[in-house]
């Protein structure tokens, strides 16, 4: 491992964010995370950032491996269909509980490296949102949690969040991949973990940056569903596995100065990740059948 100092940027993407957990595990094994000197996250990226900095990757992987859709998309029947910055139709109780019980936000606050959460801020013109990169070092645990929830508050789905005098929502509507605060802070070697297979690094906006982008080698939208809200365990396992292998191969290419990511390697990553997916499907089917059998026997 070299001695470069890296910035780390975690993009948004909802359920596709499982990909980042696998990628982070690979970076940890390669010793890269030890050299990170600034971090920025948006939406699910801010959630994963919280798990990385305020818990650990093993716990993060365990949480993703046991998450249920209701933790993210539990409908609140008492709320009307909404418009941006009004009320969302899904409850955040599951997400708040998951983060409160597993993340040490005081630890994040006390870090000596800058940590940024990206949110969209309401302006006086209701149709205009602007990006706000909140440096959370020194903030209270309650404030940091609120900013994480705000950063992932997709309009219509979730209510906006008030912190102090500001009102905020999902940062993806203003900057889904928040390189800006890390770059402006003086870090030029920046690792970006995207959840979008079509992501193109914005090198023109950051001319002095060396953007090391880890990009899904295959689309993360699966089974004809929108991956952003697809929290099925089989697909989560696929994304984590693909993220791990993509990060290994792509980062090795960056560190060696060569393009080691061939079509053959990419296809191999996908095939191995699909093996993990199929195993999860079979395991879920087996568990379901066993539960059905147990219920049947119990009813006899």
Secondary structure, 3 states (H helix, E strand, C coil): CCCCCEEEEECCCHHHHHHHHHHHHHHHHCCCHHHEEEEEEECHHHHHHHHHHHCCHHHHHHHHHHCCCHHHHEECCCCCCCCCCCCCCEECHHHHHHHHHHCCHHHHHCCCCEEEEEEEEECCCCCCEEEEEEECCCCCHHHHHHHHHHHCCCCCCCCCEEECCEEEEEHHHCCCCCCHHHHHCCCCEEEEECCCCCCCCCCCCCCCCEEEEECCCCCCCCCCCCHHHCCCHHHHHHHHHHHHHHHHHHHHHHHHCCCCCCHHHHHHHHHHHHHHHHHHHHHHHHHHHHHHHHHHHHHC
